[in-house]
Amino acid sequence: MKRFFSIFFIIWLVACSAKSEQLDLMDNYRPKKHGHHRSQKAKNRFKLSHPCPATGLEYGACPGYIIDHVIALDCGGIDDPSNMQWQTISEAKSKDKWERKACQF
């Protein structure tokens, strides 16, 4: 019986490890609008170097602000912290309108 639980435990550890690696890979390939992928890891790295303007925190929600791509992904921008900025929600809506026209979404 002890041997059974030992084998079961090893199989369980291997399965959990594989699932964890799979979830890490999925962070970089999460489909969003228009078929482009946005990385949660890239957003988290951006927050570490650019704290929220509203709260000053490097994590969590940022009331009234969103993280925006300076050059939209649909316009050839990259999903990297170097291409991200904090924007108020109203500024982001305005920018999205002209980006849709300029990049022909």
C-alpha positions as CSV (number, residue, x, y, z in Angstrom):
1,M,0.0,0.0,0.0
2,K,2.9,2.4,0.8
3,R,4.4,1.7,-2.6
4,F,1.1,2.5,-4.3
5,F,0.9,5.9,-2.6
6,S,4.6,6.6,-3.4
7,I,4.0,5.9,-7.1
8,F,0.8,7.9,-7.1
9,F,2.5,10.8,-5.4
10,I,5.3,10.8,-8.0
11,I,2.9,10.7,-10.9
12,W,0.9,13.6,-9.3
13,L,4.0,15.7,-8.9
14,V,5.0,15.2,-12.6
15,A,1.5,16.0,-13.8
16,C,1.4,19.2,-11.7
17,S,4.8,20.3,-12.9
18,A,3.8,19.8,-16.5
19,K,0.6,21.7,-16.0
20,S,2.5,24.6,-14.3
21,E,4.9,24.8,-17.3
22,Q,2.0,24.8,-19.7
23,L,0.3,27.7,-17.8
24,D,3.6,29.7,-17.9
25,L,3.7,29.3,-21.7
26,M,0.1,30.3,-22.0
27,D,0.8,33.7,-20.3
28,N,2.7,34.8,-23.5
29,Y,0.0,33.6,-25.9
30,R,-3.3,34.8,-24.6
31,P,-5.6,35.7,-27.6
32,K,-7.4,39.1,-27.4
33,K,-9.2,41.4,-29.7
34,H,-8.3,41.3,-33.4
35,G,-6.3,38.1,-33.0
36,H,-3.2,39.6,-31.3
37,H,-1.7,38.2,-28.2
38,R,-1.0,40.2,-25.1
39,S,1.4,39.0,-22.4
40,Q,0.4,39.3,-18.8
41,K,4.1,38.8,-17.9
42,A,5.0,41.9,-20.1
43,K,2.3,43.9,-18.3
44,N,3.6,42.8,-14.9
45,R,7.2,43.8,-15.9
46,F,5.9,47.2,-17.1
47,K,4.2,47.7,-13.7
48,L,7.5,47.0,-11.8
49,S,9.3,49.8,-13.7
50,H,6.3,52.1,-14.0
51,P,4.1,52.1,-10.8
52,C,0.4,53.1,-11.1
53,P,0.0,56.9,-11.3
54,A,-3.1,56.7,-9.1
55,T,-1.8,54.5,-6.3
56,G,1.9,54.4,-6.7
57,L,1.9,50.6,-6.5
58,E,3.7,48.2,-8.7
59,Y,0.9,45.6,-8.6
60,G,-2.8,45.3,-8.6
61,A,-5.5,47.5,-10.2
62,C,-4.9,51.1,-11.2
63,P,-8.1,53.0,-10.9
64,G,-8.8,55.3,-13.8
65,Y,-5.8,54.1,-15.9
66,I,-5.0,51.3,-18.3
67,I,-1.8,50.0,-19.7
68,D,-1.7,51.0,-23.4
69,H,0.6,50.1,-26.2
70,V,2.3,53.2,-27.6
71,I,2.4,51.7,-31.0
72,A,-0.7,49.5,-31.3
73,L,-0.1,45.8,-31.9
74,D,-2.3,46.0,-35.1
75,C,0.0,48.8,-36.3
76,G,3.1,46.7,-35.9
77,G,3.9,47.5,-32.3
78,I,5.5,44.9,-30.0
79,D,4.0,43.4,-26.8
80,D,6.9,44.5,-24.6
81,P,7.2,46.9,-21.6
82,S,9.3,49.3,-23.9
83,N,6.1,49.8,-26.0
84,M,3.7,50.4,-23.0
85,Q,2.4,53.4,-21.2
86,W,-0.2,54.3,-18.6
87,Q,-3.2,56.1,-20.1
88,T,-6.4,57.4,-18.6
89,I,-9.4,55.5,-19.8
90,S,-10.7,58.5,-21.7
91,E,-7.4,59.1,-23.4
92,A,-7.3,55.4,-24.3
93,K,-10.7,55.5,-25.9
94,S,-9.8,58.5,-28.0
95,K,-6.5,56.9,-29.1
96,D,-8.3,53.6,-29.9
97,K,-10.7,55.5,-32.3
98,W,-7.9,57.0,-34.5
99,E,-5.9,53.8,-34.3
100,R,-8.8,51.8,-35.7
101,K,-8.9,54.2,-38.7
102,A,-5.1,54.5,-39.2
103,C,-4.5,50.7,-38.9
104,Q,-7.7,49.7,-40.6
105,F,-9.0,47.3,-37.9
